[in-house]
């Protein structure tokens, strides 16, 4: 039952993130991307700051100067800025398909920079997954758009964030990190806005969409944390890929975006590679437990 509840929470989290992407894309169609990013940063910072203070966390401390926190915030900044641009300027299904390569990039980063052991099977799965990314963006063909590289940059930034997070001291809470991460988006959005032009006055519809994006995004964040704490990680994590299903459905019904066959094929390759990697990690963990039980 815990695995079932965790799986349902993971699906709910991915639905929340997909709805958040929908609101961001809708706003960016008539507002500068920098303005959308800055407003989302302000709203997210306020929400998580309040939650952090309710938990008794300190927001202003020397923890802000910890190298791991600074590195994580930079990865968050690059990843969020690039993905918001990808959502704004490219089809939602394409951006989400490329984003599914993030777990593979995290495994790669952990192997290269944290010394985690990765066997040849998982190396092969990572390579196949990145080939799937190339299938989606199709460099060198008539279907290639340089704007699709925003999603690739987002994968690099978000993977760096997740890898560096493993070096963050345990004394720094998730709420503190979420607050810091959103706060970095405010100056980034403001700087981008200077390049794009003056901000657009907000209508009641814009305020409602911003509020909805923050609500579903925050709910998704909570559901993700709850899911990872309830059941087995190896069982629940594969349901992260339902985000691509939601993205395709939203893109098709809301924005009349019909993904081509290469986006779908590449997305399936990426998802299959990620699932295989998770299966190998689960098998490795099971073998390690069996060895420990034998030695014990």
Legacy VTK file of the C-alpha trace (Angstrom):
# vtk DataFile Version 3.0
C-alpha trace
ASCII
DATASET POLYDATA
POINTS 296 float
0.000 0.000 0.000
2.885 2.385 0.706
4.295 1.809 -2.778
0.842 2.393 -4.281
0.371 5.619 -2.343
3.881 6.742 -3.224
3.311 5.999 -6.907
0.046 7.955 -6.937
1.736 10.879 -5.205
4.542 10.811 -7.789
1.995 10.890 -10.624
0.216 13.785 -8.880
3.535 15.625 -8.550
4.283 15.235 -12.256
0.766 16.425 -13.119
1.347 19.492 -10.941
4.645 20.295 -12.664
3.059 19.830 -16.100
0.231 22.209 -15.167
2.817 24.691 -13.909
4.572 24.477 -17.295
1.222 25.080 -18.999
0.658 28.291 -17.021
4.212 29.501 -17.706
3.827 28.846 -21.440
0.469 30.614 -21.547
1.888 33.673 -19.763
5.010 33.804 -21.922
2.910 34.101 -25.058
2.162 37.746 -24.234
4.678 38.579 -21.477
8.501 38.756 -21.576
10.055 35.534 -20.310
12.181 37.552 -17.880
9.070 38.995 -16.278
7.486 35.547 -15.914
10.680 34.157 -14.369
11.061 37.067 -11.933
7.425 36.876 -10.805
7.625 33.109 -10.342
10.833 33.616 -8.375
9.202 36.196 -6.097
6.138 34.024 -5.495
8.130 30.861 -4.875
10.550 32.644 -2.545
7.699 34.016 -0.436
5.903 30.665 -0.226
8.945 28.605 0.741
10.318 31.303 3.051
7.061 31.222 5.020
7.155 27.420 5.134
10.804 27.445 6.205
10.127 29.938 9.000
7.177 27.846 10.186
9.578 24.912 10.472
11.927 27.038 12.549
14.571 27.350 9.828
16.796 30.397 9.600
16.887 32.055 6.192
19.758 34.489 6.753
22.806 32.614 7.934
26.337 31.652 6.949
24.830 28.646 5.210
24.218 30.903 2.220
27.990 31.124 1.721
28.538 27.377 1.766
30.221 26.464 -1.565
27.782 23.604 -2.145
24.793 25.915 -1.613
26.265 28.497 -3.986
26.956 25.828 -6.607
23.472 24.372 -6.217
21.871 27.794 -6.570
23.862 28.416 -9.752
22.709 25.088 -11.199
19.132 25.942 -10.218
19.476 29.341 -11.887
20.831 27.955 -15.162
18.410 25.040 -15.259
15.282 27.025 -14.410
16.103 29.917 -16.740
16.836 27.556 -19.629
13.745 25.408 -19.064
11.408 28.401 -18.813
12.838 29.581 -22.153
12.378 26.069 -23.592
8.744 25.961 -22.453
8.148 29.455 -23.850
9.842 29.059 -27.238
9.507 25.360 -28.146
6.673 22.792 -28.140
5.854 21.605 -24.636
6.209 17.921 -25.563
9.669 18.489 -27.035
10.947 20.394 -23.992
9.527 17.776 -21.615
10.925 14.875 -23.644
14.439 16.300 -23.456
13.997 17.037 -19.736
13.480 13.301 -19.115
17.227 12.881 -19.695
17.958 14.663 -16.397
18.169 11.446 -14.277
20.645 10.009 -16.792
22.711 13.205 -16.581
22.609 12.986 -12.772
23.958 9.413 -12.917
26.698 10.611 -15.276
27.586 13.531 -12.997
27.638 11.334 -9.905
30.036 8.946 -11.631
32.356 11.691 -12.895
32.381 14.028 -9.887
31.262 12.006 -6.857
33.104 8.778 -7.619
29.972 6.611 -7.707
30.467 3.270 -9.438
28.640 2.889 -12.746
28.914 -0.377 -14.682
29.114 -0.747 -18.436
25.385 -1.467 -18.709
24.420 1.839 -17.130
27.070 3.648 -19.182
25.449 2.134 -22.260
21.994 3.220 -21.088
23.253 6.786 -20.563
24.713 6.824 -24.076
21.484 5.500 -25.593
19.484 8.079 -23.635
21.594 10.924 -24.993
21.136 9.490 -28.489
17.412 9.811 -27.777
17.966 13.523 -27.053
19.668 13.868 -30.449
16.686 12.149 -32.074
14.369 14.731 -30.495
16.361 17.828 -31.506
17.653 16.399 -34.856
20.788 18.554 -35.300
21.866 19.123 -38.895
18.416 18.478 -40.338
15.642 20.754 -41.576
13.680 20.009 -38.386
16.424 21.341 -36.100
15.780 24.540 -34.145
18.514 26.192 -32.110
15.828 27.031 -29.542
15.635 23.323 -28.656
19.068 23.687 -27.062
17.423 25.587 -24.193
16.042 22.254 -22.944
19.492 20.644 -23.261
21.027 23.444 -21.175
18.204 22.943 -18.659
19.141 19.258 -18.321
22.775 20.208 -17.638
21.837 22.868 -15.078
19.264 20.777 -13.219
21.524 17.712 -13.195
24.360 19.824 -11.766
21.947 21.108 -9.118
20.959 17.572 -8.096
24.542 16.284 -8.036
25.780 19.233 -5.966
22.815 18.837 -3.600
24.440 15.626 -2.378
27.311 17.761 -1.053
25.051 20.185 0.826
25.387 19.780 4.626
22.448 17.964 6.221
21.960 20.902 8.585
20.524 22.872 5.642
16.889 21.880 5.139
14.977 21.276 1.912
12.818 24.349 2.588
15.896 26.537 2.932
17.293 25.197 -0.352
13.962 25.727 -2.124
13.819 29.318 -0.856
17.374 30.051 -1.988
16.744 28.408 -5.362
13.660 30.507 -6.110
15.393 33.650 -4.875
18.152 33.268 -7.463
15.517 33.410 -10.224
14.507 36.967 -9.277
17.697 38.798 -10.366
18.049 36.449 -13.365
14.543 37.301 -14.536
15.149 41.005 -13.948
18.387 40.914 -15.957
16.657 39.076 -18.808
13.837 41.593 -18.708
16.317 44.428 -19.292
17.286 42.735 -22.564
13.721 41.969 -23.652
12.069 45.286 -22.978
9.654 46.839 -20.475
7.390 44.611 -18.369
3.770 44.065 -19.333
1.123 45.238 -16.829
-0.589 42.287 -15.179
-4.244 41.603 -15.857
-6.537 39.682 -13.508
-6.111 36.660 -15.779
-2.314 36.936 -15.521
-2.476 37.129 -11.727
-4.767 34.095 -11.664
-2.409 32.102 -13.899
0.625 33.084 -11.818
-1.217 32.071 -8.669
-2.259 28.773 -10.222
1.310 28.056 -11.362
2.643 28.674 -7.854
-0.083 26.574 -6.216
0.284 23.529 -8.479
4.081 23.867 -8.487
4.243 23.978 -4.684
1.744 21.112 -4.402
3.845 19.117 -6.861
6.971 19.782 -4.818
5.273 18.553 -1.641
3.841 15.491 -3.393
7.302 14.655 -4.745
8.867 14.824 -1.271
6.033 12.763 0.248
6.291 10.149 -2.508
10.019 9.666 -1.990
9.517 9.246 1.757
6.628 6.762 1.659
7.633 3.836 -0.538
10.599 2.223 -2.233
12.535 4.657 -4.406
13.115 2.066 -7.152
9.362 1.417 -7.406
8.211 5.040 -7.265
10.868 6.856 -9.313
9.804 5.447 -12.730
6.515 7.318 -12.377
8.485 10.545 -12.885
8.203 9.842 -16.592
4.431 10.385 -16.514
5.288 14.074 -16.806
5.941 13.493 -20.509
2.459 12.007 -20.949
0.877 15.030 -19.269
3.011 17.392 -21.367
1.961 15.750 -24.638
-1.708 15.859 -23.613
-1.545 19.518 -22.543
0.411 20.564 -25.616
-2.100 18.800 -27.878
-5.320 20.019 -26.215
-4.369 23.477 -24.928
-1.779 24.774 -27.389
-2.659 22.698 -30.478
0.909 21.345 -30.584
1.060 18.009 -32.363
4.412 16.314 -31.597
6.071 14.739 -34.617
7.185 11.128 -34.746
10.833 11.958 -33.962
9.900 13.723 -30.722
7.839 10.714 -29.666
10.492 8.190 -30.720
13.290 10.128 -29.031
11.192 10.563 -25.889
10.522 6.822 -25.734
14.262 6.092 -26.135
15.085 8.484 -23.278
12.396 7.027 -21.001
13.397 3.436 -21.789
17.048 4.237 -21.017
16.070 5.865 -17.739
13.913 2.918 -16.712
16.710 0.481 -17.545
19.151 2.530 -15.465
16.735 2.467 -12.525
16.342 -1.309 -12.912
20.125 -1.775 -12.854
20.426 0.432 -9.754
17.715 -1.604 -8.055
19.471 -4.864 -8.927
22.788 -3.488 -7.657
21.183 -2.397 -4.381
19.548 -5.809 -3.964
22.889 -7.552 -4.557
24.592 -5.267 -2.036
21.943 -6.063 0.602
22.312 -9.778 -0.062
26.085 -9.553 0.305
25.767 -7.582 3.524
23.287 -10.135 4.919
25.668 -12.991 4.031
28.619 -11.300 5.689
26.520 -10.392 8.687
LINES 1 297
296 0 1 2 3 4 5 6 7 8 9 10 11 12 13 14 15 16 17 18 19 20 21 22 23 24 25 26 27 28 29 30 31 32 33 34 35 36 37 38 39 40 41 42 43 44 45 46 47 48 49 50 51 52 53 54 55 56 57 58 59 60 61 62 63 64 65 66 67 68 69 70 71 72 73 74 75 76 77 78 79 80 81 82 83 84 85 86 87 88 89 90 91 92 93 94 95 96 97 98 99 100 101 102 103 104 105 106 107 108 109 110 111 112 113 114 115 116 117 118 119 120 121 122 123 124 125 126 127 128 129 130 131 132 133 134 135 136 137 138 139 140 141 142 143 144 145 146 147 148 149 150 151 152 153 154 155 156 157 158 159 160 161 162 163 164 165 166 167 168 169 170 171 172 173 174 175 176 177 178 179 180 181 182 183 184 185 186 187 188 189 190 191 192 193 194 195 196 197 198 199 200 201 202 203 204 205 206 207 208 209 210 211 212 213 214 215 216 217 218 219 220 221 222 223 224 225 226 227 228 229 230 231 232 233 234 235 236 237 238 239 240 241 242 243 244 245 246 247 248 249 250 251 252 253 254 255 256 257 258 259 260 261 262 263 264 265 266 267 268 269 270 271 272 273 274 275 276 277 278 279 280 281 282 283 284 285 286 287 288 289 290 291 292 293 294 295
